[in-house]
Amino acid sequence: YQPSDAMCVQAGFDTIEHGTYLTVEEARTMAAHGQTWVPTICAFSYIADQIKAGKRYSDSPGLDEYFFQAVEAYRQNFKTLYDTGVRVTCGTDQMMFNAPVCPVALEASCMVDFGITPLQAIEAATKNGADALRLGHCLGQIKEGYLADILVVRGNPANDIEALYQVEAVYFEGELVHTTLSATADS
């Protein structure tokens, strides 16, 4: 249990980062007050996986175990906390062991692994993040008048969240800024 999480919820912080040991009561309070939970499951999960693979994270006794305990806490509680109605967004943190710099797909995958649907995870990565930043009026959805920040992937992430790893194109404000597709005569 992290008393600092409870104090931050009660103080009315806009977001709670990690909140690894949030309680259902705290999540309900957050939902009622429009606060956002940014669990950042992937930071703990990725490091725990690397430790299991034999990579050393720290010389500090017990720190490795902390990552395993955090992952288990998310595994046991994430879906229950999500179901309280608290706004959940994808957080990524800067991680160790040559992890991707901004692993949003990994965070969305962790969320699906721990109980929500791929569409709910996509919403956490898009609409919910924009809403948390008070930019939901122009970001986070594909709607007329919104900035056209679009990720094009191979496959259907609504059915298989792993499709988020198959990036084919990225648009920023409607402009193509990255593609893995080769140009064709008909495109």
Salt bridges, closest charged atoms under 4 A:
ASP14 OD1 - ARG134 NH2 3.46
ASP59 OD1 - ARG56 NE 3.02
GLU72 OE1 - ARG75 NE 3.42
ASP83 OD2 - LYS79 NZ 2.78
ASP93 OD2 - HIS18 NE2 3.12
ASP131 OD2 - LYS127 NZ 2.61
GLU168 OE2 - ARG154 NE 2.78
